[in-house]
Amino acid sequence: MGAGYATQIAKELPLVQDPEVNRYITLLGDSLAKVADQRNLDWHFAIVDSKDVNAFAVPGGFIYVNRGLIERSTSMAQVAGVVGHEIGHVTRRHSIKQMQKSQGTSIGATLLCTLTSACNSQAAQEGINLAANAAFAKFSRTDEAEADEEGVRYLIKSHIDPNGIPEMFQILLKERKASPGTLDAFFASHPMEESRIADTRRLIATYPNAETTGLTRDTPNFQAFKRRLMSLPVTKK
């Protein structure tokens, strides 16, 4: 099912094609997936070429992160936290439940509308029931909390600082306050309040200090990856 969705997504969503950029996100994703998955899924990681902020997971191990989210990050741990969170949706089977809700819809078109601003115009919305189709892309707060829990665990096991997760939340919440409406797509598909920052910090604090000290927060390779991504023109599809 996931492979079929991924084929449709590749047709309807613009994906970054730069080999170096894709190599980095794959290496980062694989480092997290190998500590998360005991089923030996063939994981795939891709960057959606959209300045809108979002990330999503498709059953079977397909993870997508919008370039707009990566460009707003300041460290590798923050992006790793997003990827780990989305892996958590797959391993907890949240993505299966959401994709089942989308049966009978065009998943590529639905994702294009719910995860970017491509359907803001009235003309683009014709023939697409956004209210109904967006439902599958929205995880419950329980699902989000479980994915946060998995993300924290995966980062620690991968020797990456899990504080990148609440830090990314803070960046996005700050931007939402400063520019209301600019991150509607992200918050529609990932319900989040201020309490989620405190919740993830409390979760991290439950781990022994020996497990959470000295972990990697950032690397020169990540910063080079981010600079290269930001230098690429945004493609239209």
Secondary structure, 3 states (H helix, E strand, C coil): CHHHHHHHHHHHCCECCCHHHHHHHHHHHHHHHHHHCCCCCCCEEEEECCCCCCEEEECCCEEEEEHHHHHHCCCHHHHHHHHHHHHHHHHCCHHHHHHHHCCCCCHHHHHHHHHCCCCCCHHHHCCCCHHHHHHHHCCCHHHHHHHHHHHHHHHHHCCECCCHHHHHHHHHHHHHHHCCCCCHHHHHHCCCCHHHHHHHHHHHHCCCHHHHCCCECCCHHHHHHHHHHHHCCCCCC
